[in-house]
Amino acid sequence: MSFLTIRFFGTTLETRDYLPFLRWLLLTVVTLFGFWSAWRFGYIQLMIGSDRSHITIVILGLYATFSLHCMGLTLGISRDTNRLHRVQAMVSHGNSVYRLVDGKVLIADDKSLIDCSVTGHIRNLVTMSQLQGNTRLDQTLILRRLADSMRYRQSVGWFVADAMLKLGLLGTVIGFILMLSSIQSIDSFDVETLKGALTAMSGGMGVALFTTLFGLVGGILLKLQYYILDEGTSYLFGLTTELTEVYVVPALNRGSSDGTI
């Protein structure tokens, strides 16, 4: 089993780099199986049909849309991590030369670094080193900017996941309002009137319970997806910091003091 997992994307390193996407894929497959099972036994149709507020459909639409959004970001982070390891292999063999030519970062033997987030960060460091001259390079601020840019696209996903929980609570309020309105409409206590009132009350209760259920389950599952993405982003940022602090910044500082950069 481990051999099959290792060979899914190629080497062991590639499997580790794509681990965030594999985790997202596993969670999504389990979720889709649960959704299919609920649909197969008619539970989804029952809940959607009982919701007169149609909030459950809105929640399902948001979940599907931002699951795809999270998939794209997670796959991008995994690819970026894989490219970072390839960049690390290029600069970790005693390289001390970094030049900018037509927006590309060239190292020894005029090799061009693979285009990815860490290469963009190295490009900024080389530019800073050229502008600062003999001043020692400090990448603290630019690392903060990089961290903010990595997490900026995730913020909308966290907002939507929280909004889904709020939509479930909104459905609860609407359901109770429907229940109370059915009680207020009672003007007599004969059997037919009470039967109609109880039917309306059960409909309001269905709205309250089903929208809450959809909001809670959808919000939690979407937060799990973005948690996996956030872990992958943190891992990528840590590798970027380690790579630049160990290999790039010392080389640029040494080149600035020697006057070669």
Protein Blocks (a to p, Z undefined) as FASTA:
>chain_A
ZZmmmmmnopfklmmmmmmmmmmmmmmmmmmmmmmmmmmnommmmmmmmmmnommmmmmm
mmmmmmmmmmmmmmmmmmmmmmmmmmmmmmmnopabdcdeehiacdehhiacdddfklmm
mmmmmmmmmmnomaccdfklmmmmmmmmmmmmmmmmmmmmmmmmmmmmmmmmmmmmmmmm
mmmmpcbfcfklmmmmmmmmmmmmmmmmmmmmmmmmmmmmmmmmmmmmmmmmmmmmmmmm
mmmmmmmmmmmmmmmmnopZZ
